[in-house]
Amino acid sequence: MYLNLDDEQRSQLELISIHLGKPPAQAVMDAVYSLLQRDVEFWESAERPQQSQRFLAEDALGARFARMLRR
């Protein structure tokens, strides 16, 4: 894969790779892998059914709201 980086981006990548102690290509691959893993985890969690929410009775909701206003 080819990345078209400008001079500023290339120098930032060099600094990051020096800090990580890895070649620039490996730093980019690690970052891409990390982003893909995070994306996969997000979509896997989104596919799970959400737990049902418990609704409060009107008087319980009013009491909770009054407590919040007193704080």
Distance bins in CASP14 RR format, pairs under 12 A and 6 or more apart:
PFRMAT RR
TARGET T0000
AUTHOR 0000-0000-0000
RMODE 2
METHOD distances of the structure
MODEL  1
1 25 0 0 0 0 1 0 0 0 0 0 0
1 28 0 0 0 0 1 0 0 0 0 0 0
1 29 0 0 0 0 1 0 0 0 0 0 0
1 32 0 0 0 0 1 0 0 0 0 0 0
2 25 0 0 0 0 0 1 0 0 0 0 0
2 28 0 0 0 0 0 1 0 0 0 0 0
3 9 0 0 0 0 1 0 0 0 0 0 0
3 10 0 0 0 0 1 0 0 0 0 0 0
3 13 0 0 0 0 1 0 0 0 0 0 0
3 24 0 0 0 0 1 0 0 0 0 0 0
3 25 0 0 0 0 1 0 0 0 0 0 0
3 27 0 0 0 0 0 1 0 0 0 0 0
3 28 1 0 0 1 0 0 0 0 0 0 0
3 29 0 0 0 0 0 1 0 0 0 0 0
3 31 0 0 0 0 0 1 0 0 0 0 0
3 32 0 0 0 0 0 1 0 0 0 0 0
4 10 0 0 0 0 0 1 0 0 0 0 0
5 11 0 0 0 0 1 0 0 0 0 0 0
5 12 0 0 0 0 1 0 0 0 0 0 0
5 13 1 0 0 1 0 0 0 0 0 0 0
5 14 0 0 0 0 0 1 0 0 0 0 0
5 24 0 0 0 0 1 0 0 0 0 0 0
5 25 0 0 0 0 0 1 0 0 0 0 0
5 28 0 0 0 0 1 0 0 0 0 0 0
6 12 0 0 0 0 1 0 0 0 0 0 0
6 13 0 0 0 0 0 1 0 0 0 0 0
7 13 0 0 0 0 0 1 0 0 0 0 0
7 14 0 0 0 0 0 1 0 0 0 0 0
8 14 0 0 0 0 0 1 0 0 0 0 0
8 15 0 0 0 0 0 1 0 0 0 0 0
9 15 0 0 0 0 0 1 0 0 0 0 0
9 16 0 0 0 0 0 1 0 0 0 0 0
9 24 0 0 0 0 0 1 0 0 0 0 0
9 28 0 0 0 0 0 1 0 0 0 0 0
10 16 0 0 0 0 0 1 0 0 0 0 0
10 17 0 0 0 0 0 1 0 0 0 0 0
10 24 0 0 0 0 1 0 0 0 0 0 0
10 28 0 0 0 0 0 1 0 0 0 0 0
11 17 0 0 0 0 0 1 0 0 0 0 0
11 18 0 0 0 0 0 1 0 0 0 0 0
11 24 0 0 0 0 0 1 0 0 0 0 0
12 18 0 0 0 0 0 1 0 0 0 0 0
12 19 0 0 0 0 0 1 0 0 0 0 0
12 24 0 0 0 0 0 1 0 0 0 0 0
12 27 0 0 0 0 0 1 0 0 0 0 0
12 28 0 0 0 0 0 1 0 0 0 0 0
12 31 0 0 0 0 0 1 0 0 0 0 0
13 19 0 0 0 0 0 1 0 0 0 0 0
13 20 0 0 0 0 0 1 0 0 0 0 0
13 22 0 0 0 0 0 1 0 0 0 0 0
13 23 0 0 0 0 0 1 0 0 0 0 0
13 24 1 0 1 0 0 0 0 0 0 0 0
13 25 0 0 0 0 1 0 0 0 0 0 0
13 26 0 0 0 0 0 1 0 0 0 0 0
13 27 1 0 0 1 0 0 0 0 0 0 0
13 28 1 0 0 1 0 0 0 0 0 0 0
13 29 0 0 0 0 0 1 0 0 0 0 0
13 30 0 0 0 0 0 1 0 0 0 0 0
13 31 0 0 0 0 1 0 0 0 0 0 0
14 20 0 0 0 0 0 1 0 0 0 0 0
14 21 0 0 0 0 0 1 0 0 0 0 0
14 22 0 0 0 0 0 1 0 0 0 0 0
14 23 0 0 0 0 0 1 0 0 0 0 0
14 24 1 0 0 1 0 0 0 0 0 0 0
14 25 0 0 0 0 0 1 0 0 0 0 0
14 27 0 0 0 0 1 0 0 0 0 0 0
14 28 0 0 0 0 0 1 0 0 0 0 0
15 21 0 0 0 0 0 1 0 0 0 0 0
15 24 0 0 0 0 1 0 0 0 0 0 0
15 27 0 0 0 0 0 1 0 0 0 0 0
16 22 0 0 0 0 1 0 0 0 0 0 0
16 23 0 0 0 0 0 1 0 0 0 0 0
16 24 1 0 0 1 0 0 0 0 0 0 0
16 26 0 0 0 0 0 1 0 0 0 0 0
16 27 1 0 1 0 0 0 0 0 0 0 0
16 28 0 0 0 0 1 0 0 0 0 0 0
16 30 0 0 0 0 0 1 0 0 0 0 0
16 31 0 0 0 0 1 0 0 0 0 0 0
17 23 1 0 0 1 0 0 0 0 0 0 0
17 24 1 0 1 0 0 0 0 0 0 0 0
17 25 0 0 0 0 1 0 0 0 0 0 0
17 26 1 0 0 1 0 0 0 0 0 0 0
17 27 1 0 1 0 0 0 0 0 0 0 0
17 28 0 0 0 0 1 0 0 0 0 0 0
17 29 0 0 0 0 0 1 0 0 0 0 0
17 30 0 0 0 0 1 0 0 0 0 0 0
17 31 0 0 0 0 0 1 0 0 0 0 0
18 24 0 0 0 0 1 0 0 0 0 0 0
18 27 0 0 0 0 1 0 0 0 0 0 0
19 27 0 0 0 0 1 0 0 0 0 0 0
20 26 0 0 0 0 1 0 0 0 0 0 0
20 27 1 0 1 0 0 0 0 0 0 0 0
20 28 0 0 0 0 0 1 0 0 0 0 0
20 29 0 0 0 0 0 1 0 0 0 0 0
20 30 1 0 0 1 0 0 0 0 0 0 0
20 31 0 0 0 0 1 0 0 0 0 0 0
21 27 0 0 0 0 1 0 0 0 0 0 0
21 30 0 0 0 0 0 1 0 0 0 0 0
22 28 0 0 0 0 1 0 0 0 0 0 0
22 29 0 0 0 0 1 0 0 0 0 0 0
22 30 1 0 0 1 0 0 0 0 0 0 0
22 31 0 0 0 0 0 1 0 0 0 0 0
23 29 0 0 0 0 1 0 0 0 0 0 0
23 30 0 0 0 0 0 1 0 0 0 0 0
24 30 0 0 0 0 0 1 0 0 0 0 0
24 31 0 0 0 0 0 1 0 0 0 0 0
25 31 0 0 0 0 0 1 0 0 0 0 0
25 32 0 0 0 0 0 1 0 0 0 0 0
26 32 0 0 0 0 0 1 0 0 0 0 0
26 33 0 0 0 0 0 1 0 0 0 0 0
27 33 0 0 0 0 0 1 0 0 0 0 0
27 34 0 0 0 0 0 1 0 0 0 0 0
28 34 0 0 0 0 0 1 0 0 0 0 0
28 35 0 0 0 0 0 1 0 0 0 0 0
29 35 0 0 0 0 0 1 0 0 0 0 0
29 36 0 0 0 0 0 1 0 0 0 0 0
30 36 0 0 0 0 0 1 0 0 0 0 0
30 37 0 0 0 0 0 1 0 0 0 0 0
31 37 0 0 0 0 0 1 0 0 0 0 0
31 38 0 0 0 0 0 1 0 0 0 0 0
32 38 0 0 0 0 0 1 0 0 0 0 0
32 39 0 0 0 0 0 1 0 0 0 0 0
33 39 0 0 0 0 0 1 0 0 0 0 0
33 40 0 0 0 0 0 1 0 0 0 0 0
34 40 0 0 0 0 0 1 0 0 0 0 0
34 41 0 0 0 0 0 1 0 0 0 0 0
35 41 0 0 0 0 0 1 0 0 0 0 0
35 42 0 0 0 0 0 1 0 0 0 0 0
36 42 0 0 0 0 0 1 0 0 0 0 0
36 43 0 0 0 0 0 1 0 0 0 0 0
37 43 0 0 0 0 0 1 0 0 0 0 0
37 44 0 0 0 0 0 1 0 0 0 0 0
38 44 0 0 0 0 0 1 0 0 0 0 0
38 45 0 0 0 0 0 1 0 0 0 0 0
39 45 0 0 0 0 0 1 0 0 0 0 0
39 46 0 0 0 0 0 1 0 0 0 0 0
40 46 0 0 0 0 0 1 0 0 0 0 0
40 47 0 0 0 0 0 1 0 0 0 0 0
41 47 0 0 0 0 0 1 0 0 0 0 0
41 48 0 0 0 0 0 1 0 0 0 0 0
42 48 0 0 0 0 0 1 0 0 0 0 0
54 60 0 0 0 0 0 1 0 0 0 0 0
54 61 0 0 0 0 0 1 0 0 0 0 0
55 61 0 0 0 0 1 0 0 0 0 0 0
56 62 0 0 0 0 1 0 0 0 0 0 0
56 63 0 0 0 0 1 0 0 0 0 0 0
56 64 1 0 0 1 0 0 0 0 0 0 0
56 65 0 0 0 0 1 0 0 0 0 0 0
57 63 0 0 0 0 1 0 0 0 0 0 0
57 64 0 0 0 0 0 1 0 0 0 0 0
58 64 0 0 0 0 0 1 0 0 0 0 0
58 65 0 0 0 0 0 1 0 0 0 0 0
59 65 0 0 0 0 0 1 0 0 0 0 0
59 66 0 0 0 0 0 1 0 0 0 0 0
60 66 0 0 0 0 0 1 0 0 0 0 0
60 67 0 0 0 0 0 1 0 0 0 0 0
61 67 0 0 0 0 0 1 0 0 0 0 0
61 68 0 0 0 0 0 1 0 0 0 0 0
62 68 0 0 0 0 1 0 0 0 0 0 0
62 69 0 0 0 0 1 0 0 0 0 0 0
63 69 0 0 0 0 0 1 0 0 0 0 0
63 70 0 0 0 0 0 1 0 0 0 0 0
64 70 0 0 0 0 0 1 0 0 0 0 0
64 71 0 0 0 0 0 1 0 0 0 0 0
65 71 0 0 0 0 0 1 0 0 0 0 0
END
